[in-house]
Amino acid sequence: MFEISDRLKKIPPYLFVEIDKKKKELISKGEDVIDFGVGDPDLPTPENIIEAMKKAVENPKFHRYPFGKGTKEFRKAISDFYKRNYDVDIDPENEICVLIGSKEGIAHFPLCFINQGDISLVPEPGYPVYHIGTLIAGGESYFLPLKKENDFLPDLCKIPENILERTKILYLNYPNNPTGSFASKEFLTEAIKFCKKNNIILVYDAAYSEIYFEERPINIFSIDGAKDVVIEFNSLSKTYNMTGWRIGWACGNSFLISALAKIKENIDSGTFEAIQYAGIEALTGSQESVEKMRKIYKRRRDIFASGLNELGFKFNLPKGTFYFWVEVGGSSIKFVDFLLENGKIVSTPGVGFGPSGEGYVRFSLTIDEEKIKKAIGRMKDIWQK
């Protein structure tokens, strides 16, 4: 009988796969399920991007291996995107590597720098891939609690010296999944100084950088010295509703980028160039769809917030992302099961994102306004019984 590796034994079931399994079981029974679970945009990919893809797919030059860090044209479009949106200079030749989605890059990056016994500083609640990527590389995770009283920012000053001595990577993610919180310029400035002082790589996950409401989040490269220690991961998935297309990028410190590119050269053969061509259209074409997307999510946020307020739930109104991080008290798993059983509403238990997520539930606003209102109505019926 075959036996799986010790490495694989350490990896827990992927949270969203388990939730999807429960949802599909209910749907197969004919239940009307309202899904606030996985953060997968329900809005379609903009038409101009689809048309660019159709044209590119017909071009035979895109049908071959797309070796390397990405096409020069797409890397130039990424560079121009940072200059236009943030007035930040990113060298398209040496400071950008195209990815098969940012998740892929985040998962592979620890293989570049983590040796057996090395440590990654991983925020929790947080995206599970930070921890999983570290485990696969043979490292260990030291978890940094994100607490409401600290604005869901990690307290870097509380990390023991013996942990810092073994630390190679610090992960940060703002706008934050699952809490919807932002990082201030002051915090990011201190984080960069912290990483410089301790010779730590700062991996910055900016997948939700363009989903904001009242204010644009800080771009980390706008802070002096960021490129000395930072590699940022970003994606077209959430900004342009392209989760299934699998395209993203890493940018920043040229040494870190070259290391990631070397790993990828030996693991995959690059990102399909027709998708990169569509990505150029996404970044350089009309941005009306992005403005529209932000307005849609803001309306959904406000509708859901109004309903939760009526029900008496506590939460911080999210500044960005399409997530609600709601205090429920007690077991988040029991709450999610209760909501699923009695309201046919899918949500995500906070504890699945880390121990500090206990007592919270995440709701993804990737369903239309009518379904959100319907869900609030079901929740009112449940709580009135």
C-alpha positions in Angstrom: 0.0 0.0 0.0 1.3 3.5 -0.9 1.9 5.9 1.9 1.8 9.7 1.5 4.7 11.9 2.5 5.1 13.3 6.0 4.9 16.7 4.3 1.5 16.0 2.9 0.2 14.6 6.2 0.8 18.0 7.8 -1.4 19.8 5.3 -5.1 20.1 6.5 -8.0 19.8 4.0 -8.3 23.0 2.1 -11.0 25.0 3.8 -12.9 26.2 0.8 -13.0 22.7 -0.8 -14.8 21.3 2.3 -17.3 24.2 2.2 -18.0 23.7 -1.5 -18.6 20.0 -0.9 -21.3 20.7 1.8 -22.9 23.3 -0.5 -23.1 20.9 -3.5 -24.7 18.2 -1.3 -27.5 20.7 -0.4 -28.0 21.8 -4.0 -28.2 18.2 -5.1 -31.1 17.8 -2.7 -32.9 20.7 -4.4 -32.3 23.2 -1.7 -32.2 26.9 -2.5 -28.7 27.7 -1.2 -27.4 31.3 -0.7 -23.6 31.2 -1.0 -21.5 33.7 1.0 -18.7 31.2 1.1 -15.7 31.3 -1.3 -14.6 34.7 -2.5 -15.2 34.1 -6.2 -16.6 37.2 -8.0 -20.1 36.6 -9.5 -19.6 39.5 -12.0 -18.5 38.6 -15.5 -15.1 39.3 -17.0 -15.4 42.7 -18.9 -16.2 42.3 -22.6 -13.2 44.2 -23.9 -10.9 41.6 -22.1 -12.9 38.7 -23.5 -12.6 40.1 -27.1 -8.9 40.6 -26.7 -8.6 36.9 -25.6 -10.6 35.7 -28.6 -8.3 37.5 -30.9 -5.2 36.3 -29.1 -6.3 32.6 -29.1 -6.4 32.7 -32.9 -2.8 33.8 -33.2 -0.5 30.8 -33.7 2.5 32.6 -32.1 0.7 32.2 -28.7 0.3 28.5 -29.1 3.8 27.6 -28.1 5.6 27.4 -24.7 5.5 30.8 -22.9 8.9 30.4 -21.3 10.4 33.1 -19.0 9.1 35.8 -16.7 6.3 36.9 -19.0 6.0 38.8 -22.2 7.7 42.2 -22.4 4.4 43.8 -23.4 2.5 42.5 -20.4 5.3 43.3 -17.9 5.3 46.9 -19.4 1.5 47.1 -18.9 2.0 46.1 -15.2 4.8 48.7 -14.8 2.5 51.4 -16.3 -0.3 50.3 -14.0 1.8 51.0 -10.9 3.0 54.3 -12.3 -0.5 55.5 -13.3 -2.3 54.3 -10.1 0.4 54.9 -7.5 3.2 56.9 -9.0 5.5 54.0 -8.3 8.3 53.0 -10.6 8.6 49.2 -11.2 11.3 48.1 -13.7 9.5 45.7 -16.2 12.7 44.0 -17.1 14.1 43.0 -13.7 11.3 43.6 -11.1 8.3 41.7 -12.5 7.6 38.0 -12.9 4.2 36.8 -14.4 2.4 34.1 -12.5 -0.3 31.5 -13.1 -2.4 33.4 -10.5 -0.9 35.0 -7.4 -1.8 31.9 -5.3 0.7 29.9 -7.4 3.5 32.4 -6.8 2.8 32.7 -3.1 2.8 28.9 -2.7 6.1 28.5 -4.6 8.0 31.5 -3.1 9.0 29.8 0.1 10.9 27.1 -1.9 13.3 29.9 -2.9 14.4 30.9 0.7 13.0 28.5 3.3 15.3 25.6 4.5 14.4 22.9 7.0 13.6 24.5 10.3 13.3 28.1 9.0 10.4 30.2 10.1 7.7 32.3 8.3 5.8 34.9 10.2 2.1 34.2 9.2 -0.8 36.4 10.2 -3.9 34.7 11.5 -6.7 34.8 10.6 -5.3 34.8 7.1 -5.0 33.2 3.7 -4.1 29.5 4.4 -1.6 29.4 1.5 1.0 31.4 3.5 1.2 28.5 6.0 0.8 25.7 3.5 3.6 27.1 1.2 5.9 27.3 4.2 5.1 23.7 5.2 5.7 22.4 1.7 9.1 24.1 1.7 10.1 22.3 5.0 9.7 25.4 7.2 7.6 26.3 10.2 5.0 29.0 10.7 5.0 31.3 13.7 1.5 32.8 13.8 0.8 36.5 14.4 -2.7 37.1 15.8 -4.8 39.8 14.2 -7.0 41.3 16.8 -9.8 43.8 16.6 -8.3 45.9 19.4 -5.1 46.3 17.3 -7.1 47.2 14.1 -6.3 43.7 12.7 -2.6 44.5 12.4 0.1 42.1 13.8 2.2 43.2 16.8 5.7 42.8 15.5 7.2 43.9 18.8 6.0 40.8 20.6 7.9 38.3 18.4 10.5 36.5 20.6 14.2 37.0 19.7 14.8 33.3 19.3 12.0 33.2 16.7 13.4 36.2 14.8 16.8 34.5 14.6 15.2 31.7 12.5 12.8 33.9 10.5 13.1 34.3 6.7 9.7 35.6 5.6 7.0 37.9 6.9 3.6 37.7 5.2 1.3 40.7 5.1 -2.0 41.1 3.3 -3.9 44.4 3.0 -6.6 45.1 2.1 -7.0 42.1 4.3 -8.7 38.8 3.7 -10.7 37.9 5.8 -11.2 41.1 7.9 -11.5 43.7 5.2 -9.1 46.0 7.1 -6.4 48.3 5.8 -2.8 48.9 6.9 -1.7 52.5 7.6 1.4 54.1 6.1 2.8 54.2 9.6 2.4 50.5 10.1 3.9 49.6 6.7 6.8 51.9 7.3 7.6 50.2 10.6 7.1 46.7 9.0 9.8 47.6 6.4 12.2 48.9 9.1 11.5 45.7 11.1 12.3 43.5 8.1 15.5 45.4 7.3 16.7 45.2 10.8 16.1 41.5 11.1 17.1 40.5 7.5 13.6 39.3 6.7 11.8 39.2 3.4 8.4 41.0 3.4 5.9 39.1 1.2 3.0 41.5 0.5 -0.2 40.1 -0.8 -2.1 42.9 -2.6 -4.7 40.8 -4.4 -7.5 43.1 -3.2 -5.7 46.4 -3.9 -8.3 47.7 -6.3 -11.4 46.8 -4.2 -11.8 49.8 -1.9 -14.6 52.2 -1.1 -14.0 55.5 0.7 -10.2 55.6 0.3 -7.5 54.0 -1.9 -5.2 51.7 0.2 -1.5 52.5 0.5 0.8 50.9 -2.1 3.8 49.5 -0.2 6.3 50.6 -2.8 5.3 54.2 -2.2 7.2 53.9 1.1 10.9 54.6 1.1 13.1 51.5 1.2 10.4 49.1 0.3 12.2 47.5 -2.6 15.1 46.6 -0.3 13.0 43.8 1.3 9.6 43.6 -0.4 8.1 41.3 -3.0 4.4 42.0 -3.8 2.0 39.5 -5.2 -1.0 40.8 -7.2 -3.5 39.5 -9.6 -6.1 40.2 -12.3 -8.6 37.8 -10.5 -10.5 40.1 -8.2 -10.0 43.5 -10.0 -11.2 42.2 -13.4 -13.3 39.2 -12.4 -10.8 36.8 -13.9 -10.4 34.2 -11.1 -10.7 31.3 -13.6 -8.2 32.8 -16.0 -5.3 32.2 -13.6 -3.0 35.2 -14.2 -1.1 37.4 -11.8 2.4 38.7 -11.1 5.0 39.3 -8.5 7.0 42.6 -8.4 9.6 44.3 -6.3 13.1 43.5 -5.2 15.0 42.2 -8.3 16.9 39.5 -6.4 13.7 38.1 -5.0 12.0 38.2 -8.4 14.9 36.4 -10.0 14.8 33.6 -7.4 11.1 33.1 -7.9 11.6 33.1 -11.7 14.2 30.3 -11.3 11.9 28.2 -9.2 9.1 28.6 -11.8 11.4 27.8 -14.7 11.9 24.4 -13.1 8.2 23.8 -12.1 6.1 25.2 -14.9 6.5 26.6 -18.4 5.0 30.0 -17.9 1.6 31.7 -18.4 -0.3 31.2 -21.7 0.6 34.2 -23.7 -2.9 34.7 -25.1 -4.0 35.3 -21.5 -1.1 37.7 -21.0 -2.4 39.5 -24.1 -5.9 39.8 -22.6 -4.1 41.0 -19.4 -2.6 43.9 -21.3 -6.1 44.9 -22.4 -7.3 44.6 -18.8 -4.6 46.9 -17.4 -4.4 49.4 -20.3 -8.0 49.5 -21.6 -11.1 51.2 -20.2 -11.3 51.0 -16.4 -15.0 51.7 -16.3 -15.7 48.1 -15.3 -13.4 48.5 -12.2 -15.2 51.7 -11.1 -18.6 49.9 -11.6 -17.3 46.9 -9.7 -16.4 49.1 -6.7 -19.8 50.7 -6.7 -21.6 47.3 -6.9 -19.6 45.9 -3.9 -20.2 49.1 -1.9 -24.0 48.8 -2.4 -23.8 45.2 -1.4 -21.7 46.1 1.6 -24.2 48.8 2.7 -27.2 46.5 2.3 -25.6 43.7 4.3 -24.4 46.1 7.0 -27.9 47.5 7.4 -29.3 44.0 7.8 -26.7 42.9 10.3 -27.2 46.1 12.3 -30.9 45.3 12.6 -30.0 41.8 13.7 -27.7 43.2 16.4 -24.4 41.7 15.1 -21.1 43.4 15.7 -18.7 44.1 12.9 -16.2 46.7 11.5 -17.5 48.1 8.3 -15.0 46.9 5.7 -12.9 49.6 4.0 -12.1 47.3 1.1 -12.3 43.7 -0.3 -15.8 42.0 -0.6 -15.6 40.4 2.8 -17.6 40.9 6.0 -15.9 39.8 9.2 -18.7 39.4 11.7 -18.6 38.7 15.4 -20.8 35.8 16.4 -19.5 34.8 19.8 -18.8 31.2 20.7 -18.0 28.5 18.1 -17.7 29.8 14.5 -18.2 26.2 13.2 -21.4 25.7 15.2 -22.7 29.1 13.9 -21.9 28.2 10.3 -23.6 24.8 10.6 -26.6 26.4 12.3 -27.0 29.0 9.5 -26.6 26.3 6.9 -29.1 23.9 8.4 -31.7 26.5 9.3 -31.3 29.2 6.6 -29.5 27.3 3.8 -26.9 30.0 3.9 -23.3 29.2 3.3 -20.6 31.2 5.2 -17.1 30.5 6.4 -16.1 29.8 10.0 -13.5 32.2 11.2 -11.5 29.5 13.0 -10.7 28.1 9.6 -8.4 31.1 9.0 -6.6 30.6 12.3 -7.3 30.4 16.1 -7.8 34.2 16.4 -10.7 33.8 13.9 -12.7 31.9 16.5 -15.9 33.8 17.3 -16.1 35.3 13.8 -17.7 34.3 10.6 -16.7 35.5 7.1 -19.3 36.4 4.5 -18.3 37.0 0.9 -20.4 39.6 -1.0 -20.1 37.8 -4.3 -23.8 37.4 -4.8 -26.3 39.9 -6.1 -28.3 42.4 -4.0 -31.6 40.4 -4.1 -29.9 37.3 -2.7 -28.3 39.4 0.1 -31.7 40.8 1.0 -33.2 37.3 0.9 -30.4 36.0 3.2 -31.0 38.8 5.7 -34.7 37.9 5.6 -33.9 34.3 6.3 -31.6 35.3 9.2 -34.4 37.5 10.7 -36.8 34.5 10.5 -34.3 32.3 12.3 -33.6 34.7 15.1 -37.2 35.6 15.6 -38.1 31.9 16.3 
